[in-house]
Amino acid sequence: MAKKGDWVQIHTVVLPPEERSSALPEDTKANPLEMWVKGYLQQDAEIGDEAEVITRTGRRARGEVVKVNPYFEHNFGFFIPEVLEIGNTVRKITFGGEY
């Protein structure tokens, strides 16, 4: 259960496929136009409930609560030792000395 004021992510379908422009490429117009927004919950809600949020910029949005306390899940891939060495080399060239 998320409480009013919690940071959450909501999701809503802005346009279903049948309402999208015919000028779009086929693979694009075959899918809905979706929106994911993060903001401060305006009433207690559970995952799956319809709720309103206020974003960091003050915009109000409604949608289905999909995450509580969302965080970035992307990364830059596996560790590559050579990339670390590039940083050391740049520091050595720029500032001199060993790292």
PyMOL commands that set and color helices and strands:
alter all, ss='L'
color gray80, all
select helices_A, chain A and resi 17-19+26-29+81-95
alter helices_A, ss='H'
color red, helices_A
select strands_A, chain A and resi 7-15+33-41+50-54+60-68
alter strands_A, ss='S'
color yellow, strands_A
deselect
rebuild
show_as cartoon
